[in-house]
Amino acid sequence: MHIVLISAIIVNILSVIMLLIGLFYNFKQPKIKAVYGYLITGCMLLYILTLIVALIYGVFRKHYLYSSILFLCVISPFIIGKLVEYETLKKYTLVQIICYVVSLITLLLNFE
């Protein structure tokens, strides 16, 4: 099970890096922007899948507080995606990065 948790931590770190790239880099070429969109989609899907597996593992180990925090982090992209508009994209990207960091800290604290 440690393999799943370590992969969840690695995917979480990669997702934070991908979001930070999108936050600070101004894409001028559409091809690069499209590739970035595919990469961010892949990172988010892997993030959600690995966090769900880590969440289930936490429930079985009776870490309900940590599991509920991970659940909130799993549903956060959907909530933020419903609220975001083009004008507020940078703000919500920052909020998403904070959610990813919270889930990373939870993973590091919870699972030894």
Wavefront OBJ file of the C-alpha trace (Angstrom):
o trace
v 0.000 0.000 0.000
v 2.975 2.268 0.438
v 3.427 2.261 -3.320
v -0.001 3.828 -3.761
v 0.671 6.448 -1.099
v 4.075 7.345 -2.490
v 2.593 7.595 -5.980
v -0.181 9.839 -4.585
v 2.472 12.125 -3.088
v 4.465 12.191 -6.342
v 1.368 12.877 -8.466
v 0.341 15.597 -6.024
v 3.723 17.319 -6.319
v 3.631 17.066 -10.128
v 0.127 18.531 -10.174
v 1.220 21.483 -8.045
v 4.131 22.097 -10.405
v 1.822 21.935 -13.449
v -0.604 24.417 -11.895
v 2.243 26.763 -10.978
v 3.503 26.652 -14.564
v 0.049 27.634 -15.795
v -0.179 30.390 -13.218
v 3.112 32.084 -14.068
v 3.698 31.256 -17.746
v 1.901 33.243 -20.424
v 1.203 30.892 -23.331
v 1.567 32.611 -26.688
v 1.511 29.649 -29.088
v -1.722 27.659 -29.319
v 0.125 24.345 -29.770
v 1.993 24.773 -26.496
v -1.207 25.817 -24.760
v -2.992 22.712 -26.098
v -0.204 20.412 -24.918
v -0.299 22.087 -21.523
v -4.068 21.532 -21.397
v -3.617 17.820 -22.064
v -0.885 17.566 -19.440
v -2.919 19.384 -16.792
v -5.912 17.142 -17.540
v -3.770 14.041 -17.130
v -2.284 15.329 -13.886
v -5.718 16.166 -12.489
v -7.134 12.767 -13.380
v -4.169 10.989 -11.819
v -4.445 13.274 -8.785
v -8.112 12.433 -8.291
v -7.599 8.692 -8.793
v -4.626 8.396 -6.462
v -6.307 10.528 -3.800
v -9.430 8.363 -3.951
v -7.310 5.259 -3.401
v -5.472 6.973 -0.521
v -8.825 8.088 0.904
v -10.163 4.529 0.843
v -6.959 3.325 2.488
v -7.408 5.970 5.208
v -10.984 4.873 5.857
v -9.854 1.266 6.295
v -7.164 2.389 8.734
v -9.802 4.444 10.602
v -8.261 7.846 9.895
v -11.595 9.526 9.368
v -10.424 13.134 9.823
v -7.636 12.751 7.281
v -9.949 10.913 4.912
v -12.548 13.668 5.110
v -9.868 16.267 4.314
v -8.760 14.181 1.326
v -12.396 13.877 0.218
v -12.746 17.668 0.250
v -9.542 17.935 -1.785
v -10.870 15.384 -4.300
v -14.113 17.305 -4.884
v -12.428 20.735 -4.888
v -11.624 20.744 -8.654
v -15.299 20.185 -9.414
v -16.469 22.933 -7.071
v -13.848 25.370 -8.327
v -14.621 24.438 -11.942
v -18.247 25.345 -11.368
v -17.345 28.771 -9.930
v -14.521 29.902 -12.202
v -14.877 32.431 -14.988
v -12.207 33.609 -17.383
v -11.683 36.853 -15.441
v -11.112 35.018 -12.135
v -9.034 32.155 -13.486
v -5.798 33.157 -11.728
v -7.512 33.465 -8.330
v -9.135 30.060 -8.569
v -5.915 28.499 -9.805
v -4.265 29.795 -6.650
v -7.102 28.347 -4.552
v -6.652 25.016 -6.347
v -2.918 25.061 -5.616
v -3.719 25.638 -1.940
v -6.090 22.637 -1.997
v -3.377 20.502 -3.582
v -0.855 21.589 -0.947
v -3.350 20.811 1.841
v -3.834 17.319 0.431
v -0.063 16.889 0.148
v 0.425 17.900 3.775
v -2.394 15.557 4.790
v -0.786 12.689 2.930
v 2.593 13.388 4.485
v 1.189 13.686 8.018
v -1.256 10.826 7.879
v 0.628 8.033 6.197
v 3.982 7.086 7.531
l 1 2 3 4 5 6 7 8 9 10 11 12 13 14 15 16 17 18 19 20 21 22 23 24 25 26 27 28 29 30 31 32 33 34 35 36 37 38 39 40 41 42 43 44 45 46 47 48 49 50 51 52 53 54 55 56 57 58 59 60 61 62 63 64 65 66 67 68 69 70 71 72 73 74 75 76 77 78 79 80 81 82 83 84 85 86 87 88 89 90 91 92 93 94 95 96 97 98 99 100 101 102 103 104 105 106 107 108 109 110 111 112
